[in-house]
């Protein structure tokens, strides 16, 4: 499936999760002003599994995204070494992921668990009021990718059998 298809499925999942949160608010206060961030994280999650494909859009964008993240960290903290180390780590992770087999670990449970854990830790460390809610949006985006890939692959297999 193309990245635009994954973004569409991710957006549909985002709308479903927002509706669920609106209808059944959790005990924890949910701040709907964070909605733009939820959307960005959900769409990011919906493309993340394809970081293992060096010609994917998310892979190409991630190099620029890593440098941009480093700049944002520097502007917020004024810690040049911290920003530099995080940037180098992100660039290294993106590079190493592109060396993996496409639709391998990133398209299965271990990739999902690692992504969800890292997302939670990052937002927890950044002191967000509801890191669990933001993580839920990343997780649903990620799952939407695995689901869409699974459906499109099984449709192709069925079409080939005919
Ligand atoms: Zn994929």
Backbone and ligand atoms as CSV (ligand in chain L), in Angstrom:
chain,resi,resn,atom,element,x,y,z
A,1,UNK,N,N,0.844,-1.199,0.000
A,1,UNK,CA,C,0.000,0.000,0.000
A,1,UNK,C,C,0.883,1.255,0.000
A,2,UNK,N,N,0.441,2.273,-0.729
A,2,UNK,CA,C,1.204,3.517,-0.798
A,2,UNK,C,C,1.047,4.320,0.493
A,3,UNK,N,N,1.972,5.273,0.701
A,3,UNK,CA,C,1.931,6.057,1.944
A,3,UNK,C,C,0.616,6.832,2.083
A,4,UNK,N,N,0.063,7.277,0.927
A,4,UNK,CA,C,-1.195,8.047,1.008
A,4,UNK,C,C,-2.331,7.156,1.530
A,5,UNK,N,N,-2.325,5.882,1.142
A,5,UNK,CA,C,-3.322,4.930,1.633
A,5,UNK,C,C,-3.176,4.737,3.142
A,6,UNK,N,N,-1.928,4.609,3.590
A,6,UNK,CA,C,-1.689,4.431,5.028
A,6,UNK,C,C,-2.116,5.672,5.818
A,7,UNK,N,N,-1.856,6.852,5.241
A,7,UNK,CA,C,-2.272,8.089,5.921
A,7,UNK,C,C,-3.792,8.150,6.030
A,8,UNK,N,N,-4.478,7.707,4.967
A,8,UNK,CA,C,-5.948,7.714,4.977
A,8,UNK,C,C,-6.492,6.777,6.057
A,9,UNK,N,N,-5.957,5.545,6.097
A,9,UNK,CA,C,-6.406,4.576,7.109
A,9,UNK,C,C,-6.075,5.108,8.511
A,10,UNK,N,N,-4.876,5.699,8.658
A,10,UNK,CA,C,-4.479,6.286,9.947
A,10,UNK,C,C,-5.428,7.394,10.364
A,11,UNK,N,N,-5.842,8.224,9.398
A,11,UNK,CA,C,-6.759,9.331,9.704
A,11,UNK,C,C,-8.129,8.806,10.144
A,12,UNK,N,N,-8.594,7.744,9.483
A,12,UNK,CA,C,-9.886,7.146,9.864
A,12,UNK,C,C,-9.795,6.623,11.313
A,13,UNK,N,N,-8.692,5.955,11.631
A,13,UNK,CA,C,-8.504,5.430,13.000
A,13,UNK,C,C,-8.433,6.572,14.008
A,14,UNK,N,N,-7.783,7.677,13.625
A,14,UNK,CA,C,-7.710,8.858,14.493
A,14,UNK,C,C,-9.126,9.356,14.817
A,15,UNK,N,N,-9.977,9.477,13.780
A,15,UNK,CA,C,-11.356,9.960,13.961
A,15,UNK,C,C,-12.136,9.019,14.885
A,16,UNK,N,N,-11.938,7.704,14.709
A,16,UNK,CA,C,-12.643,6.727,15.546
A,16,UNK,C,C,-12.211,6.882,17.006
A,17,UNK,N,N,-10.892,7.010,17.234
A,17,UNK,CA,C,-10.392,7.112,18.616
A,17,UNK,C,C,-10.834,8.417,19.278
A,18,UNK,N,N,-10.838,9.513,18.511
A,18,UNK,CA,C,-11.299,10.800,19.070
A,18,UNK,C,C,-12.767,10.676,19.471
A,19,UNK,N,N,-13.569,10.041,18.607
A,19,UNK,CA,C,-14.999,9.868,18.899
A,19,UNK,C,C,-15.179,9.044,20.178
A,20,UNK,N,N,-14.412,7.955,20.295
A,20,UNK,CA,C,-14.502,7.105,21.494
A,20,UNK,C,C,-14.143,7.911,22.749
A,21,UNK,N,N,-13.046,8.707,22.657
A,21,UNK,CA,C,-12.618,9.503,23.820
A,21,UNK,C,C,-13.660,10.565,24.182
A,22,UNK,N,N,-14.330,11.085,23.155
A,22,UNK,CA,C,-15.341,12.125,23.373
A,22,UNK,C,C,-16.586,11.520,24.035
A,23,UNK,N,N,-16.983,10.335,23.560
A,23,UNK,CA,C,-18.198,9.695,24.081
A,23,UNK,C,C,-17.974,9.038,25.441
A,24,UNK,N,N,-16.786,8.441,25.609
A,24,UNK,CA,C,-16.491,7.737,26.865
A,24,UNK,C,C,-15.219,8.313,27.481
A,25,UNK,N,N,-15.283,9.505,28.076
A,25,UNK,CA,C,-14.060,10.110,28.626
A,25,UNK,C,C,-13.459,9.236,29.734
A,26,UNK,N,N,-12.133,9.110,29.712
A,26,UNK,CA,C,-11.449,8.320,30.735
A,26,UNK,C,C,-11.439,9.122,32.033
A,27,UNK,N,N,-11.107,8.459,33.126
A,27,UNK,CA,C,-11.056,9.161,34.415
A,27,UNK,C,C,-10.035,10.294,34.365
A,28,UNK,N,N,-8.940,10.002,33.674
A,28,UNK,CA,C,-7.890,10.999,33.518
A,28,UNK,C,C,-8.438,12.137,32.639
A,29,UNK,N,N,-8.159,13.380,32.968
A,29,UNK,CA,C,-8.707,14.465,32.152
A,29,UNK,C,C,-8.077,14.452,30.761
A,30,UNK,N,N,-8.928,14.439,29.756
A,30,UNK,CA,C,-8.464,14.435,28.369
A,30,UNK,C,C,-8.589,15.853,27.840
A,31,UNK,N,N,-7.448,16.416,27.412
A,31,UNK,CA,C,-7.470,17.781,26.913
A,31,UNK,C,C,-7.560,17.763,25.383
A,32,UNK,N,N,-8.735,18.145,24.871
A,32,UNK,CA,C,-8.941,18.085,23.422
A,32,UNK,C,C,-8.152,19.155,22.666
A,33,UNK,N,N,-7.516,20.085,23.400
A,33,UNK,CA,C,-6.685,21.071,22.694
A,33,UNK,C,C,-5.388,20.422,22.182
A,34,UNK,N,N,-5.095,19.222,22.661
A,34,UNK,CA,C,-3.928,18.482,22.170
A,34,UNK,C,C,-4.223,17.742,20.867
A,35,UNK,N,N,-5.442,17.912,20.331
A,35,UNK,CA,C,-5.868,17.135,19.169
A,35,UNK,C,C,-4.920,17.223,17.958
A,36,UNK,N,N,-4.370,18.430,17.627
A,36,UNK,CA,C,-3.438,18.477,16.485
A,36,UNK,C,C,-2.222,17.567,16.709
A,37,UNK,N,N,-1.729,17.516,17.957
A,37,UNK,CA,C,-0.590,16.650,18.272
A,37,UNK,C,C,-0.995,15.181,18.154
A,38,UNK,N,N,-2.198,14.840,18.610
A,38,UNK,CA,C,-2.695,13.464,18.482
A,38,UNK,C,C,-2.698,13.055,17.013
A,39,UNK,N,N,-3.187,13.979,16.164
A,39,UNK,CA,C,-3.269,13.667,14.731
A,39,UNK,C,C,-1.878,13.429,14.144
A,40,UNK,N,N,-0.929,14.320,14.474
A,40,UNK,CA,C,0.439,14.180,13.945
A,40,UNK,C,C,1.039,12.847,14.382
A,41,UNK,N,N,0.877,12.510,15.663
A,41,UNK,CA,C,1.455,11.266,16.194
A,41,UNK,C,C,0.778,10.053,15.551
A,42,UNK,N,N,-0.540,10.132,15.359
A,42,UNK,CA,C,-1.278,9.018,14.753
A,42,UNK,C,C,-0.819,8.802,13.300
A,43,UNK,N,N,-0.692,9.897,12.545
A,43,UNK,CA,C,-0.252,9.775,11.148
A,43,UNK,C,C,1.200,9.294,11.073
A,44,UNK,N,N,2.019,9.783,11.998
A,44,UNK,CA,C,3.415,9.329,12.066
A,44,UNK,C,C,3.450,7.814,12.326
A,45,UNK,N,N,2.629,7.378,13.287
A,45,UNK,CA,C,2.551,5.947,13.608
A,45,UNK,C,C,2.086,5.129,12.414
A,46,UNK,N,N,1.183,5.709,11.609
A,46,UNK,CA,C,0.634,4.964,10.474
A,46,UNK,C,C,1.670,4.771,9.358
A,47,UNK,N,N,2.777,5.504,9.409
A,47,UNK,CA,C,3.827,5.334,8.391
A,47,UNK,C,C,5.079,4.650,8.949
A,48,UNK,N,N,5.243,4.710,10.292
A,48,UNK,CA,C,6.477,4.226,10.932
A,48,UNK,C,C,6.927,2.816,10.537
A,49,UNK,N,N,6.034,1.818,10.426
A,49,UNK,CA,C,6.533,0.471,10.089
A,49,UNK,C,C,7.350,0.445,8.796
A,50,UNK,N,N,7.071,1.349,7.854
A,50,UNK,CA,C,7.806,1.345,6.584
A,50,UNK,C,C,9.174,2.025,6.669
A,51,UNK,N,N,9.631,2.328,7.891
A,51,UNK,CA,C,11.004,2.830,8.049
A,51,UNK,C,C,12.013,1.766,7.608
A,52,UNK,N,N,11.544,0.506,7.505
A,52,UNK,CA,C,12.432,-0.579,7.070
A,52,UNK,C,C,12.557,-0.641,5.542
A,53,UNK,N,N,11.976,0.348,4.857
A,53,UNK,CA,C,12.032,0.371,3.395
A,53,UNK,C,C,12.738,1.665,2.982
A,54,UNK,N,N,13.949,1.539,2.428
A,54,UNK,CA,C,14.739,2.761,2.212
A,54,UNK,C,C,14.187,3.678,1.122
A,55,UNK,N,N,13.215,3.194,0.326
A,55,UNK,CA,C,12.617,4.077,-0.681
A,55,UNK,C,C,11.267,4.622,-0.225
A,56,UNK,N,N,10.886,4.338,1.038
A,56,UNK,CA,C,9.587,4.835,1.521
A,56,UNK,C,C,9.691,6.326,1.843
A,57,UNK,N,N,8.535,6.995,1.802
A,57,UNK,CA,C,8.493,8.436,2.103
A,57,UNK,C,C,8.954,8.680,3.532
A,58,UNK,N,N,8.443,7.874,4.481
A,58,UNK,CA,C,8.767,8.087,5.900
A,58,UNK,C,C,10.267,7.950,6.122
A,59,UNK,N,N,10.910,7.054,5.407
A,59,UNK,CA,C,12.352,6.892,5.580
A,59,UNK,C,C,13.097,8.139,5.111
A,60,UNK,N,N,12.696,8.660,3.948
A,60,UNK,CA,C,13.360,9.866,3.431
A,60,UNK,C,C,13.092,11.057,4.340
A,61,UNK,N,N,11.846,11.199,4.810
A,61,UNK,CA,C,11.486,12.334,5.668
A,61,UNK,C,C,12.152,12.254,7.039
A,62,UNK,N,N,12.464,11.024,7.473
A,62,UNK,CA,C,12.979,10.845,8.833
A,62,UNK,C,C,14.363,11.450,9.041
A,63,UNK,N,N,15.171,11.508,7.975
A,63,UNK,CA,C,16.487,12.136,8.136
A,63,UNK,C,C,16.310,13.625,8.445
A,64,UNK,N,N,15.436,14.270,7.683
A,64,UNK,CA,C,15.169,15.700,7.923
A,64,UNK,C,C,14.480,15.859,9.287
A,65,UNK,N,N,13.532,14.943,9.593
A,65,UNK,CA,C,12.809,14.980,10.869
A,65,UNK,C,C,13.745,14.849,12.056
A,66,UNK,N,N,14.776,14.007,11.935
A,66,UNK,CA,C,15.736,13.812,13.029
A,66,UNK,C,C,16.494,15.103,13.304
A,67,UNK,N,N,16.943,15.750,12.223
A,67,UNK,CA,C,17.690,17.004,12.376
A,67,UNK,C,C,16.775,18.088,12.940
A,68,UNK,N,N,15.538,18.132,12.448
A,68,UNK,CA,C,14.559,19.110,12.935
A,68,UNK,C,C,14.293,18.889,14.437
A,69,UNK,N,N,14.146,17.607,14.838
A,69,UNK,CA,C,13.910,17.296,16.252
A,69,UNK,C,C,15.078,17.781,17.108
A,70,UNK,N,N,16.292,17.572,16.611
A,70,UNK,CA,C,17.481,18.037,17.332
A,70,UNK,C,C,17.463,19.549,17.513
A,71,UNK,N,N,17.059,20.270,16.456
A,71,UNK,CA,C,16.984,21.740,16.526
A,71,UNK,C,C,15.941,22.171,17.553
A,72,UNK,N,N,14.781,21.494,17.541
A,72,UNK,CA,C,13.706,21.835,18.493
A,72,UNK,C,C,14.191,21.596,19.924
A,73,UNK,N,N,14.869,20.465,20.145
A,73,UNK,CA,C,15.389,20.156,21.486
A,73,UNK,C,C,16.381,21.228,21.919
A,74,UNK,N,N,17.244,21.664,20.985
A,74,UNK,CA,C,18.219,22.708,21.326
A,74,UNK,C,C,17.513,24.018,21.694
A,75,UNK,N,N,16.511,24.402,20.887
A,75,UNK,CA,C,15.783,25.654,21.142
A,75,UNK,C,C,15.080,25.599,22.508
A,76,UNK,N,N,14.511,24.422,22.840
A,76,UNK,CA,C,13.766,24.288,24.101
A,76,UNK,C,C,14.680,24.177,25.320
A,77,UNK,N,N,15.823,23.500,25.151
A,77,UNK,CA,C,16.665,23.229,26.335
A,77,UNK,C,C,17.960,24.042,26.377
A,78,UNK,N,N,18.429,24.509,25.243
A,78,UNK,CA,C,19.721,25.204,25.115
A,78,UNK,C,C,20.897,24.290,25.489
A,79,UNK,N,N,20.656,22.973,25.430
A,79,UNK,CA,C,21.705,21.987,25.735
A,79,UNK,C,C,22.229,21.463,24.407
A,80,UNK,N,N,23.356,22.030,23.940
A,80,UNK,CA,C,23.835,21.681,22.605
A,80,UNK,C,C,24.267,20.213,22.503
A,81,UNK,N,N,24.938,19.690,23.533
A,81,UNK,CA,C,25.410,18.296,23.467
A,81,UNK,C,C,24.239,17.315,23.504
A,82,UNK,N,N,23.254,17.613,24.353
A,82,UNK,CA,C,22.068,16.754,24.451
A,82,UNK,C,C,21.355,16.700,23.093
A,83,UNK,N,N,21.174,17.882,22.476
A,83,UNK,CA,C,20.500,17.964,21.175
A,83,UNK,C,C,21.290,17.204,20.112
A,84,UNK,N,N,22.615,17.347,20.158
A,84,UNK,CA,C,23.484,16.688,19.176
A,84,UNK,C,C,23.434,15.173,19.326
A,85,UNK,N,N,23.500,14.691,20.566
A,85,UNK,CA,C,23.479,13.238,20.819
A,85,UNK,C,C,22.139,12.645,20.365
A,86,UNK,N,N,21.033,13.318,20.694
A,86,UNK,CA,C,19.708,12.810,20.300
A,86,UNK,C,C,19.587,12.786,18.775
A,87,UNK,N,N,20.077,13.845,18.105
A,87,UNK,CA,C,20.027,13.897,16.638
A,87,UNK,C,C,20.811,12.731,16.025
A,88,UNK,N,N,22.021,12.515,16.530
A,88,UNK,CA,C,22.866,11.436,15.988
A,88,UNK,C,C,22.205,10.078,16.237
A,89,UNK,N,N,21.635,9.896,17.451
A,89,UNK,CA,C,20.953,8.640,17.770
A,89,UNK,C,C,19.777,8.392,16.821
A,90,UNK,N,N,18.977,9.440,16.589
A,90,UNK,CA,C,17.817,9.307,15.700
A,90,UNK,C,C,18.260,8.962,14.282
A,91,UNK,N,N,19.299,9.661,13.794
A,91,UNK,CA,C,19.809,9.394,12.439
A,91,UNK,C,C,20.314,7.954,12.328
A,92,UNK,N,N,20.987,7.499,13.377
A,92,UNK,CA,C,21.519,6.141,13.404
A,92,UNK,C,C,20.383,5.110,13.391
A,93,UNK,N,N,19.345,5.365,14.195
A,93,UNK,CA,C,18.193,4.443,14.251
A,93,UNK,C,C,17.530,4.357,12.874
A,94,UNK,N,N,17.309,5.518,12.235
A,94,UNK,CA,C,16.667,5.547,10.912
A,94,UNK,C,C,17.518,4.772,9.906
A,95,UNK,N,N,18.841,4.986,9.968
A,95,UNK,CA,C,19.751,4.300,9.049
A,95,UNK,C,C,19.712,2.783,9.276
A,96,UNK,N,N,19.788,2.374,10.552
A,96,UNK,CA,C,19.811,0.938,10.866
A,96,UNK,C,C,18.493,0.260,10.495
A,97,UNK,N,N,17.369,0.965,10.699
A,97,UNK,CA,C,16.065,0.383,10.352
A,97,UNK,C,C,15.978,0.087,8.851
A,98,UNK,N,N,16.629,0.951,8.038
A,98,UNK,CA,C,16.563,0.748,6.587
A,98,UNK,C,C,17.348,-0.489,6.156
A,99,UNK,N,N,18.188,-1.017,7.045
A,99,UNK,CA,C,18.989,-2.209,6.729
A,99,UNK,C,C,18.216,-3.499,7.025
A,100,UNK,N,N,17.056,-3.356,7.700
A,100,UNK,CA,C,16.270,-4.545,8.041
A,100,UNK,C,C,15.528,-5.062,6.812
A,101,UNK,N,N,15.053,-6.297,6.930
A,101,UNK,CA,C,14.251,-6.893,5.860
A,101,UNK,C,C,12.886,-6.194,5.840
A,102,UNK,N,N,12.414,-5.797,4.641
A,102,UNK,CA,C,11.124,-5.106,4.567
A,102,UNK,C,C,9.998,-6.033,5.013
A,103,UNK,N,N,9.088,-5.484,5.787
A,103,UNK,CA,C,7.964,-6.224,6.386
A,103,UNK,C,C,8.448,-7.340,7.317
A,104,UNK,N,N,9.538,-7.062,8.015
A,104,UNK,CA,C,10.040,-7.999,9.020
A,104,UNK,C,C,9.589,-7.542,10.398
A,105,UNK,N,N,10.556,-7.291,11.267
A,105,UNK,CA,C,10.268,-6.985,12.681
A,105,UNK,C,C,9.356,-5.756,12.857
A,106,UNK,N,N,9.527,-4.731,12.006
A,106,UNK,CA,C,8.707,-3.514,12.185
A,106,UNK,C,C,7.239,-3.763,11.847
A,107,UNK,N,N,6.968,-4.846,11.116
A,107,UNK,CA,C,5.593,-5.154,10.735
A,107,UNK,C,C,4.985,-6.258,11.607
A,108,UNK,N,N,5.606,-6.502,12.771
A,108,UNK,CA,C,5.096,-7.524,13.690
A,108,UNK,C,C,5.072,-6.983,15.117
A,109,UNK,N,N,4.596,-7.831,16.031
A,109,UNK,CA,C,4.396,-7.422,17.431
A,109,UNK,C,C,5.636,-6.771,18.070
A,110,UNK,N,N,6.870,-7.311,17.895
A,110,UNK,CA,C,8.015,-6.657,18.556
A,110,UNK,C,C,8.177,-5.187,18.146
A,111,UNK,N,N,8.010,-4.895,16.857
A,111,UNK,CA,C,8.119,-3.516,16.374
A,111,UNK,C,C,7.070,-2.636,17.013
A,112,UNK,N,N,5.847,-3.153,17.102
A,112,UNK,CA,C,4.744,-2.404,17.708
A,112,UNK,C,C,5.029,-2.112,19.182
A,113,UNK,N,N,5.506,-3.136,19.901
A,113,UNK,CA,C,5.770,-2.975,21.342
A,113,UNK,C,C,6.903,-1.964,21.569
A,114,UNK,N,N,7.982,-2.070,20.788
A,114,UNK,CA,C,9.121,-1.154,20.941
A,114,UNK,C,C,8.683,0.281,20.629
A,115,UNK,N,N,7.940,0.461,19.530
A,115,UNK,CA,C,7.476,1.794,19.132
A,115,UNK,C,C,6.605,2.410,20.236
A,116,UNK,N,N,5.647,1.623,20.740
A,116,UNK,CA,C,4.719,2.123,21.759
A,116,UNK,C,C,5.475,2.484,23.039
A,117,UNK,N,N,6.411,1.621,23.445
A,117,UNK,CA,C,7.174,1.880,24.675
A,117,UNK,C,C,8.020,3.151,24.525
A,118,UNK,N,N,8.708,3.300,23.381
A,118,UNK,CA,C,9.561,4.473,23.167
A,118,UNK,C,C,8.734,5.759,23.143
A,119,UNK,N,N,7.560,5.673,22.509
A,119,UNK,CA,C,6.687,6.845,22.430
A,119,UNK,C,C,6.245,7.278,23.832
A,120,UNK,N,N,5.841,6.283,24.635
A,120,UNK,CA,C,5.392,6.584,25.996
A,120,UNK,C,C,6.537,7.202,26.812
A,121,UNK,N,N,7.707,6.586,26.739
A,121,UNK,CA,C,8.862,7.080,27.508
A,121,UNK,C,C,9.207,8.515,27.089
A,122,UNK,N,N,9.209,8.769,25.757
A,122,UNK,CA,C,9.555,10.106,25.255
A,122,UNK,C,C,8.583,11.161,25.787
A,123,UNK,N,N,7.280,10.893,25.701
A,123,UNK,CA,C,6.299,11.893,26.150
A,123,UNK,C,C,6.249,11.989,27.674
A,124,UNK,N,N,6.563,10.883,28.354
A,124,UNK,CA,C,6.626,10.907,29.818
A,124,UNK,C,C,7.797,11.788,30.254
A,125,UNK,N,N,8.955,11.604,29.605
A,125,UNK,CA,C,10.142,12.390,29.954
A,125,UNK,C,C,9.952,13.867,29.613
A,126,UNK,N,N,9.160,14.142,28.570
A,126,UNK,CA,C,8.912,15.537,28.189
A,126,UNK,C,C,7.842,16.168,29.083
A,127,UNK,N,N,7.361,15.406,30.067
A,127,UNK,CA,C,6.419,15.922,31.060
A,127,UNK,C,C,5.059,16.294,30.477
A,128,UNK,N,N,4.573,15.522,29.525
A,128,UNK,CA,C,3.237,15.787,28.976
A,128,UNK,C,C,2.193,15.384,30.005
A,129,UNK,N,N,1.066,16.111,30.024
A,129,UNK,CA,C,0.041,15.836,31.033
A,129,UNK,C,C,-0.575,14.449,30.836
A,130,UNK,N,N,-0.745,14.022,29.590
A,130,UNK,CA,C,-1.346,12.706,29.371
A,130,UNK,C,C,-0.548,11.901,28.342
A,131,UNK,N,N,0.632,11.390,28.752
A,131,UNK,CA,C,1.438,10.600,27.800
A,131,UNK,C,C,0.721,9.336,27.324
A,132,UNK,N,N,-0.180,8.793,28.164
A,132,UNK,CA,C,-0.897,7.570,27.773
A,132,UNK,C,C,-1.814,7.847,26.573
A,133,UNK,N,N,-2.511,8.992,26.606
A,133,UNK,CA,C,-3.436,9.330,25.514
A,133,UNK,C,C,-2.653,9.510,24.209
A,134,UNK,N,N,-1.549,10.259,24.261
A,134,UNK,CA,C,-0.747,10.486,23.052
A,134,UNK,C,C,-0.211,9.146,22.534
A,135,UNK,N,N,0.252,8.292,23.451
A,135,UNK,CA,C,0.773,6.981,23.064
A,135,UNK,C,C,-0.324,6.147,22.400
A,136,UNK,N,N,-1.558,6.264,22.920
A,136,UNK,CA,C,-2.678,5.515,22.321
A,136,UNK,C,C,-2.852,5.890,20.851
A,137,UNK,N,N,-2.690,7.186,20.536
A,137,UNK,CA,C,-2.848,7.621,19.138
A,137,UNK,C,C,-1.714,7.089,18.262
A,138,UNK,N,N,-0.490,7.092,18.788
A,138,UNK,CA,C,0.621,6.518,18.030
A,138,UNK,C,C,0.401,5.034,17.801
A,139,UNK,N,N,-0.065,4.345,18.859
A,139,UNK,CA,C,-0.279,2.893,18.786
A,139,UNK,C,C,-1.360,2.554,17.764
A,140,UNK,N,N,-2.457,3.313,17.769
A,140,UNK,CA,C,-3.549,3.007,16.827
A,140,UNK,C,C,-3.105,3.300,15.392
A,141,UNK,N,N,-2.279,4.335,15.216
A,141,UNK,CA,C,-1.736,4.629,13.883
A,141,UNK,C,C,-0.867,3.476,13.399
A,142,UNK,N,N,0.001,2.988,14.295
A,142,UNK,CA,C,0.909,1.877,13.957
A,142,UNK,C,C,0.097,0.634,13.587
A,143,UNK,N,N,-0.907,0.320,14.432
A,143,UNK,CA,C,-1.736,-0.860,14.170
A,143,UNK,C,C,-2.501,-0.718,12.860
A,144,UNK,N,N,-2.916,0.523,12.535
A,144,UNK,CA,C,-3.651,0.741,11.283
A,144,UNK,C,C,-2.782,0.370,10.078
A,145,UNK,N,N,-1.461,0.631,10.196
A,145,UNK,CA,C,-0.535,0.280,9.117
A,145,UNK,C,C,-0.466,-1.248,8.952
A,146,UNK,N,N,-0.302,-1.952,10.092
A,146,UNK,CA,C,-0.184,-3.415,10.032
A,146,UNK,C,C,-1.467,-4.021,9.464
A,147,UNK,N,N,-2.607,-3.474,9.903
A,147,UNK,CA,C,-3.908,-3.946,9.433
A,147,UNK,C,C,-4.047,-3.711,7.917
A,148,UNK,N,N,-3.715,-2.492,7.461
A,148,UNK,CA,C,-3.853,-2.150,6.037
A,148,UNK,C,C,-2.936,-3.009,5.174
A,149,UNK,N,N,-1.696,-3.238,5.642
A,149,UNK,CA,C,-0.769,-4.093,4.888
A,149,UNK,C,C,-1.310,-5.515,4.803
A,150,UNK,N,N,-1.856,-6.005,5.933
A,150,UNK,CA,C,-2.388,-7.366,5.978
A,150,UNK,C,C,-3.549,-7.525,4.995
A,151,UNK,N,N,-4.473,-6.554,5.025
A,151,UNK,CA,C,-5.649,-6.613,4.137
A,151,UNK,C,C,-5.212,-6.532,2.673
A,152,UNK,N,N,-4.315,-5.576,2.355
A,152,UNK,CA,C,-3.927,-5.408,0.944
A,152,UNK,C,C,-3.152,-6.630,0.453
A,153,UNK,N,N,-2.327,-7.251,1.321
A,153,UNK,CA,C,-1.592,-8.452,0.915
A,153,UNK,C,C,-2.554,-9.604,0.676
A,154,UNK,N,N,-3.518,-9.808,1.595
A,154,UNK,CA,C,-4.427,-10.949,1.395
A,154,UNK,C,C,-5.339,-10.731,0.191
A,155,UNK,N,N,-5.653,-9.459,-0.133
A,155,UNK,CA,C,-6.457,-9.201,-1.334
A,155,UNK,C,C,-5.661,-9.543,-2.594
A,156,UNK,N,N,-4.333,-9.218,-2.567
A,156,UNK,CA,C,-3.485,-9.535,-3.718
A,156,UNK,C,C,-3.366,-11.046,-3.903
A,157,UNK,N,N,-3.211,-11.779,-2.787
A,157,UNK,CA,C,-3.082,-13.239,-2.841
A,157,UNK,C,C,-4.357,-13.828,-3.441
A,158,UNK,N,N,-5.516,-13.332,-2.992
A,158,UNK,CA,C,-6.791,-13.828,-3.499
A,158,UNK,C,C,-6.941,-13.534,-5.001
A,159,UNK,N,N,-6.529,-12.324,-5.411
A,159,UNK,CA,C,-6.640,-11.945,-6.825
A,159,UNK,C,C,-5.754,-12.830,-7.684
A,160,UNK,N,N,-4.551,-13.177,-7.155
A,160,UNK,CA,C,-3.622,-14.037,-7.913
A,160,UNK,C,C,-4.155,-15.452,-8.076
A,161,UNK,N,N,-4.948,-15.910,-7.081
A,161,UNK,CA,C,-5.495,-17.274,-7.133
A,161,UNK,C,C,-6.553,-17.409,-8.208
A,162,UNK,N,N,-7.234,-16.293,-8.527
A,162,UNK,CA,C,-8.356,-16.347,-9.489
A,162,UNK,C,C,-7.843,-16.518,-10.916
L,1,ZN,ZN,ZN,4.229,-1.585,5.442
